[in-house]
Amino acid sequence: MKRLILLVLLAVAGWAWYERQALADFTGILSAYSAKEYCSCRFVMGFEAPYCRAYVRQYLPLSRLEEDTQTRLVVAKGLGVERRARWQGVREGCGLLP
């Protein structure tokens, strides 16, 4: 039984090492998706804030989701990574900021 557990742990560690870049990138996906989709929901589609908050809700919670209506800027923070999206115009819609 101990050998089986050790074998499973080694397999998981090997998989994590193989997928290390994807696992590192994952932390930014939650906040980037939320910022971009919330921005599009609010400023492109014109829905109300409570609807858009529910629309971008994920299994992993955001620690911060704020909008600046004047500048049409959205800030989302999740898993320690903060991303921003801004409405860029009628033809462009919303885009992530660097």
C-alpha positions as CSV (number, residue, x, y, z in Angstrom):
1,M,0.0,0.0,0.0
2,K,2.8,2.4,0.8
3,R,4.5,1.7,-2.5
4,L,1.3,2.4,-4.3
5,I,0.9,5.8,-2.6
6,L,4.6,6.6,-3.3
7,L,4.1,5.6,-7.0
8,V,1.0,7.9,-7.2
9,L,2.9,10.8,-5.6
10,L,5.8,10.4,-8.0
11,A,3.4,10.3,-11.0
12,V,1.7,13.5,-9.8
13,A,5.0,15.2,-9.2
14,G,6.2,14.1,-12.6
15,W,3.0,15.5,-14.2
16,A,3.3,18.8,-12.3
17,W,6.9,19.1,-13.5
18,Y,6.0,18.4,-17.1
19,E,3.1,20.9,-17.0
20,R,4.9,23.5,-14.9
21,Q,4.5,26.3,-17.4
22,A,0.8,25.7,-17.8
23,L,0.3,25.6,-14.1
24,A,2.2,28.9,-13.6
25,D,0.1,30.5,-16.3
26,F,-3.1,29.4,-14.8
27,T,-3.0,32.0,-12.0
28,G,-3.3,34.8,-14.5
29,I,-6.2,33.2,-16.5
30,L,-8.8,33.7,-13.8
31,S,-8.2,37.5,-13.4
32,A,-7.7,38.1,-17.1
33,Y,-10.9,36.3,-18.1
34,S,-12.9,38.0,-15.4
35,A,-11.6,41.5,-16.3
36,K,-12.2,41.1,-20.0
37,E,-15.6,39.5,-19.8
38,Y,-16.9,41.9,-17.1
39,C,-15.7,44.8,-19.2
40,S,-17.5,43.4,-22.3
41,C,-20.6,42.7,-20.3
42,R,-20.8,46.2,-18.9
43,F,-19.5,48.5,-21.6
44,V,-20.1,46.6,-24.8
45,M,-23.4,44.8,-24.0
46,G,-24.6,47.5,-21.6
47,F,-25.9,45.2,-18.8
48,E,-26.1,46.2,-15.2
49,A,-23.3,45.6,-12.7
50,P,-25.0,42.8,-10.6
51,Y,-25.8,40.8,-13.7
52,C,-22.2,41.1,-15.0
53,R,-20.8,40.1,-11.6
54,A,-22.9,37.0,-11.7
55,Y,-21.9,36.4,-15.3
56,V,-18.2,36.3,-14.6
57,R,-18.4,34.3,-11.3
58,Q,-16.1,31.3,-11.3
59,Y,-15.5,28.3,-9.0
60,L,-12.4,30.1,-7.8
61,P,-13.4,33.4,-6.2
62,L,-11.9,36.8,-7.1
63,S,-10.5,38.8,-4.3
64,R,-11.2,42.0,-6.1
65,L,-13.5,43.1,-9.0
66,E,-13.9,46.8,-9.5
67,E,-15.0,49.1,-12.3
68,D,-14.4,52.8,-13.0
69,T,-17.4,53.8,-15.0
70,Q,-15.9,57.1,-16.0
71,T,-12.8,55.6,-17.7
72,R,-14.5,52.3,-18.4
73,L,-11.7,50.4,-16.7
74,V,-12.2,47.1,-14.9
75,V,-9.7,45.7,-12.4
76,A,-9.9,42.0,-11.4
77,K,-7.6,40.2,-8.9
78,G,-7.6,36.5,-8.3
79,L,-5.1,34.0,-7.1
80,G,-2.7,36.9,-6.4
81,V,-2.7,38.2,-10.0
82,E,-4.3,41.5,-10.9
83,R,-5.4,42.2,-14.5
84,R,-7.0,45.3,-16.1
85,A,-9.3,45.6,-19.1
86,R,-10.5,48.8,-20.7
87,W,-13.2,49.6,-23.2
88,Q,-11.3,50.7,-26.3
89,G,-14.1,51.9,-28.6
90,V,-17.2,50.8,-30.5
91,R,-15.4,48.8,-33.1
92,E,-12.7,47.4,-30.7
93,G,-14.8,46.6,-27.6
94,C,-12.8,45.7,-24.5
95,G,-9.1,44.6,-24.3
96,L,-6.7,43.6,-21.6
97,L,-4.1,46.1,-20.6
98,P,-0.4,45.2,-20.3
